[in-house]
């Protein structure tokens, strides 16, 4: 058993060395709680095997070794991943699969292992998942969006406590304590809403309604909608937030019809709708009322997951979810390589407008 534990330590040392290009005994001891003597003994064993070259304070890769190996397979293979990265998402449905796929593709290309956890938007579960992944040896964690207006204090405290790099994904780092170094990668949803408003303004609309399901994305979209409509000198238009649907609850249909009637009463003939299924519902309500889309009422969906499958294919804003997942994984590796040597990154990626028949 002792030899197995020792080999696991040496494997971790090699992963650190490959990731960062140099291994510092003092830094590794501080982060792991291991004694400097134990670490130096491990380095001596690895040096005898020709896998590292010892230098003052630590070790570097030997000039002859591009990829250290500890057996039949080398570091970065499926059985010996270069790093283990956790990915914590609210759920694995609808919005998140492309993001998960992007992170998974980047992890495989980098020789890393991706471990998934879900929270159902529960901040206490976020803290449990962060603690669990750190305790099980994850080298870094990507933490995806929280609910709107949720108290994130427990999450910030947990990030500070676990002591491994955490990259926020599709969520803002603005509310994080300034003492906490966290990177963030997200879609610029406010810009996505501005894209949609500008597209409708180019087609002669002087007011644009906004209909959003209550999601973490909605506040950013509302911000962009307000900014763009003011910039374009548009009239005030109806804005409605729809709660998450419950099984068999007919209220969503009623809210769609009420929103449509409010738009028409205000002489508003266009709307941005989050997410796609709500946009398709509004399209059905418009058709039932005898309206033609886009001649009488234009609709832009936000998400572009199923917008093209509507009876009138919907123009849509597509967040760069695949790219967000990839960039978040790359940011984890950047933080593992540089630790505290680089400033925190705040990365936003712009959505894309896909023009179809509804505008």
Helices and strands as residue ranges (DSSP letters): H 2-20, E 22-24, H 25-32, H 36-48, E 53-55, E 58-60, E 84-89, H 97-110, E 113-118, H 123-135, E 140-144, H 153-162, E 165-169, E 183-187, H 189-202, E 209-213, H 218-231, E 239-242, H 251-265, E 270-274, H 276-288, E 298-302, G 307-309, E 315-318, H 321-338, G 339-341, E 346-349, E 352-354
